[in-house]
Amino acid sequence: MLRKSRRTSTSTRTGASAEGGAKAKPHHFQRALGPDQIEGFASKPKRTAGEHVYQGRLTCRDVQWTGEGADLLATFTITAEELADAAENQLLWTDQDVQRGFRPEVFPKPARELSVGAGYPDSKLYVFDASNADDITEKLLRGEKIFLNALVWNLRPGKFEAYWDGASAALHLYSGRIYLPDSHHRQQAILKAVRAYRDSASSYPRFSLARQFKMELYFLSKEDEGNYFYDKNQRPRPTAKSKAYDLTTLDDLSLLAKKVIQKSSVLTDNVNRVTDRLTARNPQVMTLSTLREMMKLFAPADSLDEPEIEGLATAAAAFYGLLAEVRPELGPIELKVRQNVRDQLLVDAAVMMHGYASLMRQFNDTIAECGLQGSTERWRGKLRRIARDQMYRYGNWSGDLFEKRNPLWTQLGIVKPGKDGRRLTILNTGAARSECGRVLRQLMSFEGEVSDLVFLSAR
């Protein structure tokens, strides 16, 4: 028996009937904003053989109405079990014409409307990110704190039959399909979690069928469902990754990156933690999202415990300090100096940071052999090969390894001429990142003196 103070909705299965329930205090506010003008709502409820109010296929309770006219929507709370029952009773559907849709290479087109109760859409036929839904399912089953936006349902006017009982604030659905204009992945995840729990409740002691979710029920035409999907998924400007990584405490690689900054005197206040790009007037060396990508290459796994984060951060900060010793451009420098470095060199380019991360991983492996101090001394000597005063040649060119004009970088597809044919553009593609790592590793491993870089052009 739920406490009176707890607000929840109640679903009834197909064909169910029940008493109208104890009389509740009239909800004049809800009645004033009720759905009288929406096509599909009956003026009187259906009745059972005993003249009781027929509950219908689904009853949503403690409903509140917001807006008026075309902007009217209902909100209520639903449990995981109720949502799963609605899906399994074939009430919940997606229309792929106004969702992520079919895969373009599939012909002829498969079914347009899919029952949510059938589970994940076939990824060979439809655009659906199963890994995204699975991630939510696993978090639900583990009882983790998870921040989900309100779930969304839609009843298309003229395509359903329902009754709104203002006295009890209950909405009774008699017929029609409920469409999901948004939150499909979340609702599939909840359904999968409920099914897993029902199969083996003892395996998931931190999950509850009574877990509550906020629901928004709209009354949109099919065309407006598409507009809703566009507004929710295309219009918003996502928060910069760097800011999101800075705020989260749930992503281990972000925690590692922030710990490296904390331990490194040359990175403190030298990393942009707000946006994902460095403007011409920003003297910082990199963004937090770039540093996190470096940690993804450096760390042995995406999931790390606290001792691992501490140890890896110590190693990464030590190695980055060595880099800054031989290449002061990687430490804090004045704006005018930074602008000149960016104009002439690759040394602080985001693509080259992935090359440094590749070396950083080798540095960490050396720690296992000879300890942090021994590894530091060994790599201090190795890194002399990328020092500013170390001169190299490639054909008719000679100079600093990291000069953009070094033909090696053009040969490897890391630098290309700009549209004006004069300025050089740095590429930050996956292939370019890999080549930066290969070149630096190969240069560090070369035995003996080296001055000609031609051998690095062979992939």
Secondary structure, 3 states (H helix, E strand, C coil): CCCCCCCCCCCCCCCCCCCCCCCCCCCHHHHHCCCCCCCCEECCCCECCCCCECCCCEEECCCEEECCHHHCEEEEEEEHHHHHHHHHCCCEEEEHHHCCCECCCCCCCCCCEEEHHHCCCCCCCECCCHHHHHHHHHHHHCCCCCCCCCEEEECCCCCCEEEEECCCCEEEEEECCEECCCCHHHHHHHHHHHHHHHHCHHHCCCCCCCCEEEEEEECCCHHHHHHHHHHHHCCCCCCCHHHHHHHCCCCHHHHHHHHHHHHCCCCCCCEECCCCCCCCCCCCCEEHHHHHHHHHHHCCCCCCCHHHHHHHHHHHHHHHHHHHHHCHHHCCCCHHHHHHHHHHECCCCHHHHHHHHHHHHHHHHHHHHHHHHHHHHHHHHHHHHHCCCCEEEECCEEEECCECCCHHHHHCCCEEECCCCCCEEECCCHHHHHHHHHHHHHHHHCCCCCCECHHHHCC
